[in-house]
Structures are given as C-alpha cells and as structure tokens.
Amino acid sequence: MRRREFIVLVGAAAISWPVAARAQSATVARVGFLRQAGPDDRQFDAFRGGLRAAGYTEGQNIVIEQRYAAGAYDRLPGLAMELVRSNVEIIVVDGTAAAKACKDATTTIPVVFTLAVDPVADGLAASFAHPGGNLTGLTMGTSYDLAGKRLELLKDMVGTLSRVAVLSNPSNPPHVRYLRETERVATALGLNVRAFEVRGPDDLPGAFAAMVDWRADGLVTLTDGMLFTQRVRVTELALKSKRPGVYPEAEFVAAGGLASYGPNLPDLFRQAASYVDKILKGAKPAELPVEQPSKFDLAINLKTAKTLGLTISREFQLRADQVID
C-alpha cells in the first residue's frame, strides 16, 4: 500500500471512530420505572427478568431509572416530569394514577402501564385493540369486576356475613368506580357495605376502629398503591380487630391476610418487558394492543383463618391456587 493511500485510510478511520462509538453508546436504552406504590423486589425482579429474557442486561445495554411515590399520589406528577427530563426512551408504570401523570407529562415518550384497570374508561387509550396514543400495556382485570368478585369470595368464607367494610383511598382515581362495583354486587348479595376512607398510613388505625364500632363482619380493600405499600400494617390491624378480609394481591396473604383474588403481579411486570422490547425495536405504542390477564389467582392463609376462628371448606381450598398453612 502506498503512503498516500495509508494516510487516507488512517484519516478515515479516525473520523469514523467517534461515530461508531456514539452508535455503540446509543444502543444503551434508558427506561423509566415509575410506581405509585413503594419498591417491591418481586415485581421489579420480574420486570428485570423479562428484560434479560429479551436480551437486555442492566448496566450493559439498558439503564433503568426508578421512581416510587409510595402511595403519595400528589408526588406522581413531579416524579413523571423527573423521568421525562432525564431523557428516558420509555416509561413503565404500575397503576392508573401513575399512567395519568405520565400522560400529562409527555405526548411523545412511550408509556407502558402494567396495572391499569380500564384504560379506555379511564382515558388512557382509545380502545384495547388500537390505543391510539403514546400509552399501552396490561390491565389488572376485565374492568372493575374483580372488586365484586372479592366480595363474593368473602361471603363464601364467612357464612354469617352481613356488614362489610370497604377500605379505600379516595386519592386514587379508580376509587369511585371500584366502590360503585362493590356496592352493586353487595346489593345483589343482600349485603350492607360502608366505605372507610384512608388517604395515608396515619388514617389506618382510625379506620379499623370505626369498622369495629360499625360492627363489620369482614372487609375488602380496593386496589391501591398506598394500601399495598402498607399491607403488613393493614393485615395486622385486620387480625387484631378480628376482621376477615379479602385483598387484591397475594402479597397481602403472604403478610398475614386471609385471602386474595387477582392477577399475578410479577407475571404482569414480566410481560411489560416484552412491550419495552417491542417499542425499543421500533413498534409504536399506538398500535400495540392492550392485554388483559386470562388467569386470576386465589390465595388463602389457613393459619390466619384458624386465628380468626374460621373453617375454610375443603372445596374452597381446592379452588385456591396458593394455600399457606
């Protein structure tokens, strides 16, 4: 090779190297992870596991910026804006409130929700088949009907059930529709229900004391990030007040609650990783259909049932996907 040609090639390589380096660094995806609940290793590890299965390794070709409101819904708009300003390419959220905060914060960054209830009714998507905007993802159920199903399960376990306390957080947008569905099913079952509102952890002792004064036979909790974060305290107060409860997530049962009915949360977060993968590869959230879970898990804590003096029939136990002795 002649000296002139060598100099030209070396010069071209020197010019192209920074471009190649930038291209290589551009393959490191930045993903935001915003939860209206607090940190939970099972859910985050499931999400991270889904990303690994799709070929992403945290710290190598993907970076995850985590933000948690821990049930403080007024913090969500600020946390959403933090992620937008940090130039993430996608934001993964849990529930409706977090999704709404991101929807208000950006119309361009794709948002994947994992625990929405009814994204069409709640204004997050135009339809399940064609979301139409920058949001898509997975729902917790088929609309708000799971709230009524939990009431039915409580009646199956407590034969003398008459009065049911509903623990809910009015700061959570889906609260109204969840409560309406619970009241509808209660009327059909001949039950008397009363809502006991808790906006924060400090409201829990007073709410349970009021349940006892009202002579509630049992309780159901509505899906909520603050209540999920406070699940250990919620189940302790329920046990202390001798009130059997049915909860939205199996994590409540692991913490000492009587029973739960709902989708498997780690599975939903694992599936959310597939949306992230598709979007990073060029798919548009407007064209990715919203998915609904096809299976819901029933979990029972027999130790708690015994403490409450309840006998759970063999038939009911056989219906359960998870039984804690």
N, C-alpha and C positions, 0 to 999 in steps of 0.2 A: 504494500500500500504506500502510495506517495505521500510525502509530508503534508501537502496541502489538503488531501482528502482526509488524512488523520485528524488534522486540526478542525476541519468542518464537522466531522463525526463527533469529536470530543465536545465541541461547542454546542452541537445539537443536543447531546446527552445532558450537558449542564443546564441547558434551557428547559428541557423536558422533565428533568428530575423533580423540581418543585411541583410541577403539575401532577406528576404521578403520585408524589407524596400527599398532595391535597386530595386526590381522588381516593387514595387509600384511607386517609383520615375521615373522608366523607362517608365511608361505609360503617362508621360507628354511629349507630342510631341513638337518639336521645328520646326517651319515653317518660312521660309524666305519669305518676300513680297517685291519685287523689281519693282519699276515703273520708266519708262523713263520720265513720266510726273511728276507733283508735287502731293502732298497729295490731296485727294478728298474724303470727308466724305461719299458721296453717294456710291461710288464704294467699299470703304473699309468696310462700314457698311453692304453692300450687301454680301460681302465675309464672314464677321464675322457672319452674319445672316444664311448663308448657312452652316457654321460650327456648329452653335448652333442647327440647324435642324438635323444635323447628330450626335449630342450628344456631341459636344465639347464646353467647356466654357473657354474663355480666362482667364489665371491666375490660372486655376484649373487643367485641363488635356491637355491644349495646350498653347504654348507661341508663339507669332508672332513677329519676328524681322523685322521691317520696314526700308526700304531704298528708297530714292527718288532722281532721277537725275534732276528733274525739267526742263527737256528739254536740259540739258547739256550732250550730248551723249558721250563726252570724259570721263565722270565720271563713266559710266556704268561698264567698266572692273574692276575698283577698288572697286566699290560697290558690284559687284558679288563676288569678292575674299573675301571681308569682311564677306559675308554671308557664304561662304564655310568654312572659318577659324572659324566661330562661331559654327560650327558643327550642322547646321540645317539638318533636315531629308528630307525636300522637299523645293524647292524654287518656289514660284508663281510669275510670271512676267506679264507685260502687252503686249507690242508690240515686233516686230521682232528684233529690236536693243538690247533690254534687254535680249531676248531669246538667241541671238547670243553671247552676253557677258557671259552668264551662260554656254552655250555650250563650250566656250573656257576655262572657269574656272574649269569645272568638267565633268567627264565622268561617275561618279558613283551616284551623288546625283540626284534624280528625279527632273525634272523641268516641271512645268505646265504653259503653256502660255495661256493668255486669249484673246489677241487682235492681234494675228498673222494674216497676210493677206493670203499668200500662202506658208505654211510651207514646202511643197515639193519643189516648185520652189526656195525657199529661203534657202534650205539646212538644214532645221531644222528636217525634218522627211523623211524617205524613201518612205512612202506612207501614205495616210489618214487612211487606214484600219489597217496597221501594221507599226507604226512609226519607230520601229526597234532600237531605241537608248534609251537615258535617258530623252527625251523630248516628251511631248504630250500635248493636251489641246484643246482650242477652237479658231476658226478663227472669224474675223470680218465680213466675207462675203464669196462669192464664187469667189475667186481670186481677181483681181483688178478691176472688172467691176463696182463696186459702184462709182468709180471716174467718169466714163462716165454717169452713171445714174443721178448724181447730176447736170451735165452739161445739160442734157435733161430737168430736172425739172426747172432749171433757165430759159431755153428758153421758157418753158410753161408759166412761170410767167411774163417774160419780152418779149412781142411780138416783140419789135424792136431790140432785142439782136443781136449784130454783133461782137463786140470785147469783149473777156472775159479774165480777168486777172486770173492767177493761182498762188496762194500763196503757196510756198513750201519751205521746208527746205532740202537743199542738204546733210546735215549731217545725215539725216535719211535714212538708207539703202533702204526702199521701194520706195523712192522718184522717182527713174528713171522709174520703172515700172508703178507707178501711173501716172506719167506725160505722158508716152507713150500711156496709155489707154485713157487719157483725150484728147490727140491730135488726136487719131484715131477716137473717137466719134465726136470731133469738125469738122473734115473733112467731116464726113458723114452728119452732120447737117448744113454744109456750114458756120461754124463759124471760126473766126480768134482768136487764143489763143496765149498768151505770158506768160511765166513763170517769176515770180518775186521772187527772192530768198531771204530768211531771215534765217540767222543762229542763231540769237538771238534776244531778245526783242529790242535792240537798232536799229536793222535794219527795224523795222516795219514802223516808220514814213516815212522814205525814200522810202520804197516800195510802200506805198499808194500814196505818192506824184508822183512817177513815173507812177503809174496807171492812175492818173488824167491827167498827161501830155500825156500819150498814148491814152487818151480818151476811156478808158474801159467802157463798158456799164454795167458790172457786174463782180463778182468774184466768184471763188470757191477755197476752201482751201483743200489741201491734208492732209490726216490723219497724225498727228504729235504730239508728246508729248509736245514740246515747244509751239506750237500754241494752244494746248488745255490748257496748263497752263496759257497762255496769252489771253484766249478767251474774257475776258472783254475788254481788250485793243483793240483786233482785231475788235470786233463788234463796239466799239466806233469810231474807225478810219473809218470803213466802213460807218457808219451812217454819220459821219462828212463829208466824201467825197462824200456822196450821191450815194454809190455803193451798189446795192442789192447783197447779197451773199447767197450761199448755202454751208452748212458746214457738216462735217462728223457726228457730235454728237449733240444731242438735248440740251446739256448744252450750246452750242453757242446760241441757240434760247432763252433759259431762260436768257442769258446775254444780249439779245437785237438784236441778229442776225435775218435775215429774215426767213430763212428756213434751215432745216437739213434733211438728209436722211441717215439712218444707223441702225445697231443693237442697242438694248437697253443695254447700258454698265453695269448697275447694274445687269441685268439678267446674263450676261456673267460671271461676278465675282461671282455671287451666284452659278452658275453651276460649276465654278472652284473648289468650296469647295467639290463637290462630287468626283472630281478627287483626291483631297487630302485625303478624307476619304478612297477611294478605295486603294490608294497606302499605306496608313498607315496600312491598314488591309492585306497587302501582295501582291496586284496587281502590276505588272511590267509595267512601262510606255511604254515599247516597244510593249506591247500587248493591250494597251488601245487606241482604235481608236480616231482620231482627229474628233471633231464635228464641223459642220458648222451651223450657225443660219438659221432657216427656215422662220423667220419673220423680216422685216425691217420696222422701224417706220419713218413716215414723220411728221415733226413738222413745224408749221408756226406761226409767230408772226405778227398778224394783225395790232398791234399798230405800229410796225416798217414799215410794208407795207404802212400804211397811211402816216407816216412821209416821206417816200420816194416817195409818190405820186403814188403808185401802187394800182391797183384794182385787188384783187385776186378773181377769179370767184367762184361762189357757188359750181360748180362742182369740182374745185380744192380743195376747203375747205373740201368737203365731203370725199376726198381721204385721208385727214390727220388723223393721229392717235392722234395728240395733236395740239390744236389751242389755242394760247394765245391772248386774246382780248386786 
